[in-house]
Amino acid sequence: MHVRAIRSALATAFIVGSSFAALPTAHAATVVNFDGLNAPNTFGATLALNHYANLTFAGTGGAANGGGVLNSGASFGVNGYSAPNFLAFNCNAHYNDGGIAKAPEKINLKGLKSGVSFTVGSNEPGAQVKATGKGSGPAEVHTLALTPTLQTVTFSSAVKTITIAPVGVTCIFVVDDLTYS
């Protein structure tokens, strides 16, 4: 009888353990890495990004301006991005419709999102960006000195919009791996 009680206890533990393992987990993170596009390696062969992965992107000065998705052949001199594509900015570059690949860029996440982060970098000496996340509370601001190895900017509070703006004379940088849940 004692062996039977042990077997019953083990069976119960197995079933409970299995049920516990099958419980739903938190929502999986969404990663926007711009790799779902067949991107060119020059701004002249593309347009400013306006919509991607259910998000809205808006540059300043009209829909023709803002970041554009380019591939790794674009020679930005950065590393640490998820190949092959990234969202690129160069205030001296023009799109085929006359728009300019300049920031600031506002990204609308279509609702309050938590766990928001993205990577950013530049090979331009002295480059800096200011990233502002706005949600239901006060804005959260991060100012970052950029390096050729992309760095992660993480917002500690839930945000609905992100604005990425150059600081000073910064002109050339890339953004990748926007993540949220």
C-alpha positions in Angstrom: 0.0 0.0 0.0 2.9 2.3 0.7 4.3 1.9 -2.8 0.8 2.7 -4.3 0.7 6.0 -2.3 4.1 6.9 -3.6 3.1 6.1 -7.2 -0.1 8.2 -6.8 1.9 11.1 -5.4 4.4 10.9 -8.3 1.6 10.7 -10.8 -0.1 13.7 -9.2 3.2 15.7 -9.2 3.8 14.8 -12.9 0.2 15.9 -13.8 0.5 19.1 -11.8 3.9 19.8 -13.1 2.8 19.3 -16.7 -0.3 21.5 -16.2 1.9 24.2 -14.7 4.3 24.1 -17.6 1.4 24.4 -20.0 0.1 27.6 -18.4 0.1 30.6 -20.8 3.0 32.9 -20.6 3.2 36.6 -21.0 2.7 38.0 -24.5 5.7 37.3 -26.6 7.7 40.4 -27.6 7.3 41.9 -31.1 10.6 42.6 -32.9 10.5 45.0 -35.8 13.9 44.5 -37.6 13.0 45.8 -41.1 14.3 42.6 -42.6 11.0 41.7 -44.2 11.6 44.1 -47.1 13.8 43.7 -50.2 15.7 46.9 -49.4 18.1 48.7 -51.7 21.5 50.0 -50.6 20.9 53.7 -51.7 18.4 56.2 -50.6 17.8 57.2 -54.3 16.3 53.7 -54.9 13.7 53.9 -52.1 11.3 56.2 -50.3 10.9 57.4 -46.7 9.2 54.7 -44.6 5.7 55.6 -43.6 4.2 52.2 -42.5 5.7 48.9 -41.5 4.7 46.1 -39.2 1.5 47.8 -38.2 3.4 50.9 -37.0 3.4 54.4 -38.4 6.6 56.3 -39.1 6.7 60.1 -39.7 9.6 62.3 -40.5 9.6 66.1 -40.2 8.6 68.4 -43.0 6.2 66.0 -44.8 5.6 62.4 -45.7 8.5 62.4 -48.1 11.1 62.9 -45.3 12.4 60.6 -42.6 14.2 57.3 -42.3 14.4 54.8 -45.1 15.0 51.1 -45.0 18.4 50.2 -46.6 20.4 46.9 -46.7 23.8 46.2 -45.3 25.4 47.1 -48.6 24.7 50.8 -47.8 28.1 51.2 -46.2 27.1 52.9 -43.0 30.1 51.4 -41.2 28.0 50.1 -38.3 27.7 46.7 -36.7 25.5 44.9 -34.2 22.3 45.2 -36.2 20.2 42.2 -37.4 21.1 41.7 -41.0 20.3 42.5 -43.7 18.3 45.7 -43.2 18.0 48.7 -40.9 16.2 52.1 -40.8 18.8 54.6 -42.0 19.1 58.4 -41.8 21.4 60.8 -43.7 20.3 64.4 -43.8 22.4 64.9 -47.0 20.7 62.1 -49.0 17.6 62.4 -51.1 14.9 59.8 -52.1 13.8 59.3 -55.6 10.7 61.5 -54.9 12.8 64.4 -53.6 12.3 63.7 -49.9 15.2 63.9 -47.5 16.4 61.0 -45.3 16.5 63.2 -42.2 15.4 62.9 -38.6 13.6 63.5 -36.3 11.5 60.5 -36.8 8.3 59.8 -34.8 7.2 56.2 -34.5 3.6 55.5 -33.4 3.3 52.1 -31.7 -0.5 52.1 -32.1 -1.3 51.9 -28.4 0.6 51.8 -25.1 3.4 49.2 -25.2 5.7 48.0 -22.5 9.3 46.6 -22.8 10.0 49.1 -25.5 13.6 49.2 -26.8 15.6 49.7 -30.0 19.2 49.8 -31.2 20.9 52.8 -32.7 24.4 53.6 -33.9 26.5 55.7 -36.2 30.0 55.8 -37.6 29.8 59.6 -37.7 32.3 61.1 -35.2 30.5 62.9 -32.3 27.0 61.6 -33.3 24.3 61.8 -30.7 20.6 61.2 -30.6 17.8 62.0 -28.2 15.1 59.4 -27.9 11.8 60.4 -26.3 9.1 57.9 -25.3 5.6 59.2 -24.5 2.9 57.2 -22.9 0.3 58.0 -20.3 2.8 59.5 -17.9 5.7 62.0 -18.2 7.9 61.7 -21.2 11.1 59.5 -20.8 14.1 60.9 -22.5 17.4 59.3 -23.3 20.4 61.1 -24.9 23.0 58.8 -26.3 26.5 59.3 -27.8 26.5 56.9 -30.7 29.2 54.4 -31.7 29.7 52.2 -34.7 28.4 49.2 -32.6 24.7 49.7 -32.2 23.6 50.3 -28.6 20.2 49.6 -27.0 17.9 52.3 -25.7 15.3 50.9 -23.3 12.2 52.7 -21.9 11.4 51.8 -18.3 7.8 52.9 -18.6 5.1 52.0 -21.2 5.1 54.2 -24.3 2.9 54.9 -27.2 5.2 57.0 -29.4 8.9 57.3 -29.8 10.7 60.3 -31.3 14.3 59.9 -32.3 16.0 63.2 -33.0 19.6 64.1 -33.9 21.6 66.2 -31.4 23.8 69.0 -32.7 25.2 68.4 -36.2 24.4 64.6 -36.2 23.3 63.7 -39.6 24.0 59.9 -40.2 22.7 57.1 -38.1 20.8 53.8 -38.2 18.0 52.3 -36.0 17.1 48.6 -35.8 15.4 45.9 -33.7 12.5 47.9 -32.3 11.1 45.6 -29.6 7.9 45.9 -27.5 5.2 43.8 -25.9 
